C-alpha cells in the first residue's frame, strides 16, 4: 500500500528535534541574559564632569560628579548632565542586550518586542 502525504512517521522526530533546539536556545538566552544583567555600562558626559554606571538590569550603580562641576548658581546644568549620563548608560545597556540576543536568535523577532 502506498504511503499517503509522504509522512512516514518522521513528524514526531522533527517535533522532538525542534523542541530540543528551542530548549537549547532558551537555555542559552537565559545564560546570556544572566551575564548581561551582571555587566556594567557607563556613560561620561560634560567632558568628564558626570559619569554614570548602570547594570544590565538598568539599575544605577554609581554616579560620579566632578566637585568642580558643583556650581550653586547653576544646579540646573548639573541636573541635566546627570540625566543625560544615566540615560546614555541605560541606552548602551539596552543596545548591548539587544545585540547579544539578536546574535542568538538570528534577528528573528521575539514576543513582546524583546530583542
N, C-alpha and C positions, 0 to 999 in steps of 0.2 A: 504494500500500500504506500502511496506517495505521501511525503511529508507536506503538511499544509503551512503556508506562510513562511517557510524557511526557518522556523523556530524548532530547534531540536533539543530543547531543554537548556539552551545556553543563556536564557534570560536570567534565571536566578544567579548564575555565576557572575554575570555582568553587574547585577544589582549589588551582590556582595562586594565585588571589587570597587564599585562606585561608593558604597558605604564606607569601606575601609579607607579609600582615598579621602573622603570627606572627613572622617575621624582623624586621619593623619594631618590634614590641613588645619583642622580645628585645634589640634594639639600644638602644631607649630605656631599658629596665630596666638594662642594663649602664652606660649613661651616668649614670643617676640613682644607681645603686649606687656608682659611682666618686666622684661628687660627695659623697654621704653619707659615704663612707669617709674623705674628707678633712676633713669638717666636725667641729667640736669641740662637745662638750656639757659643761656644767658644773653642779655642784650645790654649794650652800653650806649648811652646817648649823651648828647650835650658835650661832646668832646671828652668823655670820660667822667663827667660830673656825676651821673647816676648810673648805677649798674644793678640790674635785677636778674635774679636766678630763680627759675621755676622748675618743677619736676615734670616728668612726662604726664603726670596726673593733673597738671596745670595748677599746682599749689605753689604759691610764692614761698620760696625757701629762704631767700636772702635779698636784702635791699641795702646797697651801699651808696652813701651820699658823700661827696667830697665836702668837707667842712667849709671850704672857701666858697661853695655854692650857696651857703645859707645866708641869704640877704633878707633881713627882717622887712625891708621895704619892697621886696619882690618875691613874696612867698608863692604867688600865683605861678610864676615861671618854674619854680622848683616842683610844684604840684603837677604841672603839665609834663615836665620831664619824667617824673615818676610814672605817670600814667602811660606815657609813650614807651618807656623802658619795659614795664610789666607787660603791656600789650604786645610788644615786639617779641619778648621772650615766649609768651604763650603762642603766638603765631608760629614761631620757629618750632616749638614743640609739636603743634598740630601738623605742620608741613612734614616734619620728620616722621611722625607716626603714620601719616597717610602714605608717604613714600615707601616706608618699610612694609606696610601691609599690602600695598599695591604690588610690590615685588612678589609677595607670596601668592596673592590671588590672581596675578596676571592681569591686573587692571579691571577685572570684572567688578561691576557694582555690587555692593553688599547692602542688605536691607537697612533701612533707617538712615541712609545717606552716609554710612560709615565707609571709609577708605575710598 
